[in-house]
Each structure stands twice: as C-alpha cells, then as structure tokens.
Amino acid sequence: MELYQLKYVSSVARCGSVAKAADEFFVSRQAISKAIRSLEQEVGFEIFDRDDKMRPTESGEELAGDGFAWVAACF
C-alpha cells in the first residue's frame, strides 16, 4: 500500500469521478484506475462500485476515510 494510492482513493471517493481525481493530481485517468485496481488486489476487496459514478463500497468508505486521515497526518 502506497501513500499515492490512498490519496487517489480519497480523491475519487470525494469527487465521485476518476476523471476529476486525475485532473486534481495532473495524472491520467488510467494511472488512477491502475493504482486503485492494484490496491484492491492488495487489500482483497473492491473499494468502489463502478456504476455511473464511482461510489465507495462499505469497506471502501472505511478505507477512504482512514486513507484521508493518514494522508492528512503526513502533511
């Protein structure tokens, strides 16, 4: 688990969109998606429901909330 992955998860959860999160970090949408998929494989559960909008799963909400706290503590 890398800090940038938690930042991406928190941003997508807050924005509801991979595209908006990518704009926020000046990276491609593919980079955000790849980082999230990699993190999902590492933690063993889906972080987001991928409908029209990226909505965190119940476990994803916990991770996004904890991730936001960890990111905030680092800066």
Number of C-alpha atoms within 10 A of each C-alpha: 11 8 11 15 19 23 20 24 28 24 22 26 24 17 16 17 17 23 16 15 23 19 11 13 13 9 12 14 16 12 13 23 18 13 19 22 17 14 19 16 12 10 12 9 13 17 25 22 13 12 7 8 14 17 19 22 17 13 13 21 17 13 18 24 17 14 22 20 13 14 15 10 8 8 5
